[in-house]
Amino acid sequence: MQLNDRLQTLVSYAAVVIGVVLGASGVVRGGSLFIAVGTAGIALKSRKFRSIEFYLPLAIAIALFALAIALPRGR
């Protein structure tokens, strides 16, 4: 169980870092999707804590995912 939590944490933080790098390099939609997935992974890890510590980051991740999908292609 502890290994799964640690692996989930590492994968989530890696997704956030990849998202920031992609966003800084100009791939905003892909970066937003990676950040949303990483944030959701971090939020799911804290589901045994109080509800605001679980639902607020999860809601932000869902909103960011929806915003990334709704972004127009800027070419």
C-alpha positions in Angstrom: 0.0 0.0 0.0 2.8 2.4 0.8 4.5 1.6 -2.4 1.4 2.4 -4.4 0.9 5.7 -2.6 4.6 6.6 -3.3 4.3 5.6 -6.9 1.1 7.6 -7.4 2.8 10.6 -5.8 5.8 10.3 -8.1 3.7 9.8 -11.2 1.5 12.8 -10.3 4.4 15.1 -9.6 6.1 14.0 -12.8 2.9 14.7 -14.8 2.8 18.2 -13.3 6.4 18.9 -14.1 5.9 17.6 -17.7 2.8 19.8 -18.0 4.7 22.9 -16.8 7.5 22.2 -19.3 5.1 21.7 -22.1 3.2 24.8 -21.3 6.4 26.9 -21.1 7.5 25.5 -24.5 4.2 26.5 -26.2 2.1 23.4 -26.1 -0.5 24.9 -23.8 -3.3 22.3 -24.4 -1.0 19.3 -23.7 0.5 21.1 -20.7 -2.9 21.8 -19.2 -3.9 18.2 -19.6 -0.8 16.9 -17.9 -1.2 19.4 -15.1 -4.9 18.4 -14.7 -4.1 14.7 -14.5 -1.2 15.3 -12.0 -3.4 17.5 -9.8 -6.2 14.8 -9.9 -3.6 12.2 -8.9 -2.4 14.3 -5.9 -6.0 15.0 -4.9 -7.0 11.3 -5.0 -4.2 10.5 -2.7 -5.7 12.7 0.0 -9.2 11.3 -0.1 -8.9 9.9 3.4 -8.4 13.5 4.8 -11.1 16.1 5.3 -13.5 16.7 2.4 -12.3 20.2 1.4 -8.7 18.9 1.0 -10.1 16.3 -1.4 -12.9 18.0 -3.3 -11.3 21.4 -4.0 -8.2 20.2 -5.8 -10.3 17.6 -7.6 -12.7 20.3 -8.8 -9.8 22.5 -9.9 -8.3 19.5 -11.9 -11.7 18.8 -13.6 -12.1 22.4 -14.4 -8.6 22.7 -15.9 -9.2 19.5 -17.9 -12.4 20.9 -19.3 -10.7 24.2 -20.1 -7.9 22.5 -21.8 -10.3 20.6 -24.0 -12.2 23.7 -24.8 -9.1 25.7 -25.9 -9.1 26.6 -29.5 -6.2 25.7 -31.7 -4.1 28.8 -32.1 -2.3 28.4 -35.4 
